Amino acid sequence: MRYLILTLLCLAAVAGHSQPQLSLKDAEGNTHALSDYRGKIVVLNFWATWCVPCKEEMPIFVEANRRYRDRNVVMLAASIDDAKTKKYIHKFVRSYKIDFPVLLDASAASMQQFGLTDTVPSTIFLDAQGNVAGKIEGQAHKKDLLARIERLLGNPENEQPKARDSTSQ
């Protein structure tokens, strides 16, 4: 029994500090690899043009990008749109005035390497070393998103968000 507990604790520690690799292209054909953003906090949002909660939360990410882009925080939006709906991405980006990289061709497999299910929207938080520091499966809410970013920036006075995920910080 003692070995089982020790094994589970080790697995939990590894899962909390994994450095997943992801490399996707944007609409202009530029490749964005997570490793390119080491030294910065990364907020990676998986979304789709057909997803109603994605439409509801996107303005929050746009606002957070404007608020934190000069503080070593990078927002990335990884679209899981398939060949049928990919044509709507440009209009979505323009409609929501997204001014951060929008990555194409993400998939459920892309999400799974972060320990996510195929639920969209979903958001991953990476610390400056590239470790997974938190996740939200489902729609992000402004107070929760901002509090998580503040904590990653080293501002612990912000209250802990209500637990909505399985990754604690």
N, C-alpha and C positions, 0 to 999 in steps of 0.2 A: 504494500500500500504506500509505503514511504517513497518508493521509486516511482510509482505512478504520479504522485503529487509533485515530485521533483521534476519529472518529465513534462508534466503539464505547465509548471511554472517556467521552465526553460522555453517551451514552445510559445507561451504567452509573451515572454520577453523578446523573442525573435520576431514575433508578429508585430509587436509594438514598435520595432525599430527596423523594419524592412525598408530597403531602398529599391522599389520597383523601377524598372526601366520602361520608358514609353517614348516612342519617336513617331510623330505624325506630321504630315504636311498641312500647310494652310492653303487657302484658295489661290495664292500666288505661286505655289509650288515650293515655298521655303520650308525646310525641315526644322521642327522644334523638338528637341530631345529634353527630357526632364533633367538630364545631367548638365545641360547648358545653363540651368538656372541655379546650380549649387551656389550657396552663399546668399540666396534669396529665399524668402518664404513663398511657397507656391500654393495657390488655391486653384484646384483643377475641378471644373464642373463638367459632368457628362450630361448632355441634353439632346433634344431633338426638336425639329420645327413643329411636329405634330403634337407635342406634349404640352397640355394645358398648364400644369404646374410649372413647367420650364418657362413658359411665357410670363407667368405671375412672378417668378423669382428673378428673372434676368435683370430687371431694373435695379435690384439690390446689388448684383455683381457689378453692374456698370457704375453705380454710386460708390461701392467699395473700392473699385479700381481708381476712380478719381481721388478718393480720400487717401489711399495708401500707396499709390504707384511711386511716389517720391520717398517712401519709407522702406524700400527694399522688399516690397510685396508684389508678386506677379500673379495676375489672374489669367487663366487659360480656360477656354471653352471648347470641349471636345465633343463634336457632333457625332451621334450614332445614326444619323440619317442614312438610309440605304439608297440604292440607285434611283428608286422611284421618287423619293422625297428630297434628295440632295439638291435638286434644282431650286428649292425654296430657301436655302441657307442664306444666299446673298440678300434676299428681301428681308429675312428675319434680322440679319445683322444690321441692315440699314434702318429698319423699323425701330429697333431697340437701341440704336446708336452705340453699338458695341465697339469700343475703342481699344480692345486688347486682342491678342491672337485667338482666332477661331480655327481649331484644328479639325481636319476632315478624316473620315474613314475610321473613327473609333468603333469599337464593337463590344459585345458582351464579354468577349475574351479579354479585351483591354481592361474592362472594369474588374473582371475576376482576379487579375493579378494584384489588385489593391484590396482584395478581400470583400469586394462588393458583389451583390446579386445583380441581376439585369434591370433593376428598378431605375427608372429615370424620372426626375432628375436625381443625381447623386453627386456628392462633392467630397473631394479628398483634400486634406491639408497636409502639406509637407513642410518640415522645418528647414532651416538653412542648410543642414547637412544632407537633405534629401530623404530623411526618414518620414514615414507616415506618422503623423502626429494626431490625426483625428479624421473622422468621416461622418457624413450625414447621408443616410439613404432616404430619399424622398425630398420633398420641397424644403429648401433652406429658408429660414426666417431672419430678418435683418438683425435683430438683437443677438441672436445666436451666432450668426456669421461674424459680426463685428467683435463680439466678445472673444471668439476663438482666435481671430487675427490679433487682437490686442494681447492676448496671453502669449502667442507665439513671438510677438514683438518684445515680450518681457515686461508687460504691464499687468502684474498679478492682482492689482486692486480691483480689476473687473470681476464681477461675480461669475461663478461657473455656470455655463448654460445647462438647462435641464437635459438629462441624459436622453438622447434620441438615437444613439448609435451603440455599437459594441466596442468601440475603441475609446478608452479613457486616456486622459492626459495626466 
